[in-house]
Amino acid sequence: MKQRLLVMNGQRLVQSEIEGQWATDKVEKAGLVKPGIYNIHLALQADKAKVHVGVIVYQDRTHVYQQVGASFVRHDLADFGKVPEIGSNSSVKYVQGAAQPSLAASIKLGRGIS
């Protein structure tokens, strides 16, 4: 089953494709997730040998989805002790098979007062 996340107007819609048509399954507040279309059905299983840095975009009963660059990775929910907040820029590394999330340093653009 294909799933996508549609974020617009302060809402986060979880949609599934049924017979070529997208049907909305759930509507929630967008929170910190930026507006856009997130094709989470294209997510690859997270490689436990790597560190994944990106925004956590969605969590369901079995997985946590993270946008890493232009692609998505899927972490098993059971690997987390504490799941990072949806919309947070997180770094997820695996230690002895357990996911260890930490907030990634964000780059602030702008001019400071000198």
C-alpha positions as CSV (number, residue, x, y, z in Angstrom):
1,M,0.0,0.0,0.0
2,K,1.4,3.4,-1.0
3,Q,1.3,6.1,1.7
4,R,2.1,9.8,1.5
5,L,2.1,12.7,3.9
6,L,0.6,16.0,2.7
7,V,1.3,19.0,4.8
8,M,-0.5,22.3,4.1
9,N,-2.5,25.0,5.9
10,G,-1.2,23.9,9.3
11,Q,-2.6,20.3,8.8
12,R,-0.8,17.0,8.2
13,L,-2.9,14.5,6.1
14,V,-1.9,10.9,5.9
15,Q,-3.1,9.5,2.6
16,S,-3.2,6.0,1.0
17,E,-3.6,5.2,-2.6
18,I,-6.6,3.0,-3.4
19,E,-7.2,2.1,-7.0
20,G,-5.2,5.0,-8.3
21,Q,-6.9,7.6,-6.1
22,W,-5.5,9.2,-2.9
23,A,-7.8,8.8,0.1
24,T,-7.2,10.6,3.4
25,D,-6.8,8.3,6.3
26,K,-6.0,10.7,9.1
27,V,-5.8,14.5,9.7
28,E,-3.5,15.9,12.4
29,K,-1.9,19.3,13.3
30,A,1.2,19.8,11.1
31,G,3.4,20.9,14.1
32,L,6.9,21.6,13.1
33,V,6.8,19.7,9.7
34,K,7.2,22.1,6.8
35,P,4.5,22.2,4.0
36,G,5.0,19.8,1.2
37,I,4.3,16.3,-0.1
38,Y,6.3,13.5,1.5
39,N,6.2,10.2,-0.3
40,I,6.9,8.0,2.7
41,H,6.1,4.8,0.7
42,L,9.5,5.3,-1.0
43,A,11.3,5.1,2.4
44,L,14.2,2.6,2.6
45,Q,14.9,0.6,5.8
46,A,17.5,2.4,7.9
47,D,21.0,1.1,7.7
48,K,22.1,0.4,11.3
49,A,25.7,0.9,10.4
50,K,25.2,4.5,9.5
51,V,24.2,7.7,11.2
52,H,21.0,9.3,9.7
53,V,20.6,13.0,10.0
54,G,17.4,14.7,9.0
55,V,13.8,15.7,9.9
56,I,11.5,13.2,11.6
57,V,8.3,13.6,9.4
58,Y,5.9,10.8,10.6
59,Q,5.4,8.0,13.1
60,D,2.9,5.1,12.8
61,R,2.4,2.0,14.9
62,T,5.5,0.2,13.6
63,H,7.9,2.8,12.0
64,V,9.4,6.2,12.4
65,Y,10.0,8.0,9.0
66,Q,12.9,10.4,8.6
67,Q,13.8,12.6,5.6
68,V,17.5,12.4,4.9
69,G,18.4,14.8,2.1
70,A,15.9,14.2,-0.7
71,S,15.1,10.6,0.3
72,F,13.4,8.9,3.3
73,V,14.5,6.2,5.7
74,R,12.3,4.0,7.9
75,H,13.3,3.1,11.4
76,D,11.6,0.4,13.4
77,L,9.6,1.9,16.3
78,A,10.7,-0.9,18.6
79,D,14.3,0.2,18.3
80,F,13.6,3.5,20.1
81,G,13.5,4.0,23.8
82,K,12.2,7.5,23.3
83,V,11.0,8.6,19.9
84,P,12.1,12.1,18.7
85,E,9.5,14.8,18.2
86,I,7.9,14.9,14.8
87,G,9.4,17.8,12.9
88,S,12.6,17.8,14.8
89,N,15.9,17.7,13.0
90,S,17.5,14.6,14.6
91,S,20.6,12.5,14.3
92,V,19.8,8.8,14.7
93,K,22.6,6.3,15.3
94,Y,22.4,2.7,16.4
95,V,24.2,1.4,19.4
96,Q,24.0,-2.4,19.9
97,G,20.8,-2.5,17.7
98,A,19.0,0.3,19.6
99,A,18.3,3.7,18.0
100,Q,19.9,6.6,19.8
101,P,18.3,9.9,18.6
102,S,19.8,13.3,19.4
103,L,19.0,16.7,18.2
104,A,21.2,17.6,15.2
105,A,22.7,21.1,15.1
106,S,20.7,23.3,12.9
107,I,22.2,25.9,10.6
108,K,20.8,29.3,11.2
109,L,20.8,31.6,8.2
110,G,20.8,35.3,8.6
111,R,22.8,38.3,9.6
112,G,23.8,38.9,13.1
113,I,24.2,42.2,14.8
114,S,27.9,43.3,14.7
